[in-house]
Amino acid sequence: MSTWIADYIDAWNSHDGNKVASFMTDDAVYEDLAVGQVHEGKAAITAFVQRTDVFSPDCEFVSVSRLSPCSETSQTRRGALAAPAGGMTD
């Protein structure tokens, strides 16, 4: 696995929003299909990751396959991942 993707997965597994956002540009857009939300900009992404840890502290990302010989970006989540009652709010 490339160092970049391993470090990116480690950032998500640390549940540290600042670490995750450090891999993104200031104008990044992150869409989480599991919870049905889109977050625009580093501050919003950081806040989302911090909130995610509240309701899903055992969530873990694991690289499971390669999309192409040069790409290792396919990931899966393990652990409970369910939005809190009433859904997530910004």
C-alpha positions in Angstrom: 0.0 0.0 0.0 1.3 3.5 -0.8 2.4 5.6 2.1 -0.1 8.3 1.2 -3.2 6.1 1.3 -1.9 4.3 4.4 -1.5 7.6 6.1 -4.9 8.8 5.0 -6.5 5.6 6.3 -4.6 6.1 9.6 -5.9 9.6 9.8 -9.5 8.4 9.6 -8.8 5.7 12.1 -7.4 8.2 14.5 -10.9 9.9 14.5 -9.0 13.2 14.4 -10.7 15.7 12.1 -7.7 17.9 11.8 -5.6 14.9 10.6 -8.2 13.9 8.0 -8.6 17.5 6.7 -4.8 17.9 6.4 -5.0 15.6 3.3 -7.5 18.0 1.7 -7.4 21.4 0.0 -9.2 24.4 1.6 -12.0 24.1 -0.9 -12.4 20.3 -0.6 -15.9 18.7 -0.8 -16.4 15.5 1.1 -19.6 13.5 0.6 -20.4 10.7 3.0 -22.8 8.4 1.4 -23.4 6.3 4.5 -24.9 9.3 6.4 -26.1 11.2 3.3 -24.2 14.4 3.9 -21.9 16.7 2.0 -19.3 18.8 3.7 -17.6 21.7 2.0 -14.2 23.1 3.2 -11.7 21.9 5.7 -13.5 23.3 8.7 -16.8 21.5 7.8 -14.9 18.2 7.2 -13.0 18.5 10.5 -16.2 19.1 12.4 -17.9 16.1 10.6 -15.1 13.8 11.5 -15.2 15.0 15.2 -19.0 14.4 15.3 -18.7 11.0 13.7 -16.5 9.8 16.5 -19.3 10.6 19.0 -21.8 8.1 17.5 -19.4 5.7 15.9 -16.2 5.5 18.0 -15.3 2.0 16.8 -15.5 2.8 13.1 -12.4 1.6 11.3 -11.3 2.0 7.7 -9.4 -0.9 6.0 -8.0 -1.0 2.5 -9.6 -4.1 0.9 -8.8 -3.8 -2.8 -7.1 -1.8 -5.5 -9.2 0.0 -8.1 -6.3 -0.2 -10.6 -2.7 -1.3 -10.6 -1.7 2.3 -9.6 -4.6 3.0 -7.2 -5.2 1.8 -3.7 -8.2 3.9 -2.8 -10.9 1.4 -2.3 -11.8 1.3 1.4 -14.3 -0.3 3.6 -15.6 0.6 7.1 -15.8 -1.8 10.0 -17.7 -1.2 13.2 -21.0 0.4 14.0 -21.9 3.2 11.7 -25.3 4.5 12.2 -26.5 8.1 12.6 -27.9 9.0 16.0 -31.6 9.1 16.5 -32.9 12.0 14.5 -30.0 11.9 12.1 -26.9 14.0 12.0 -27.2 17.7 12.1 -24.6 20.3 11.2 
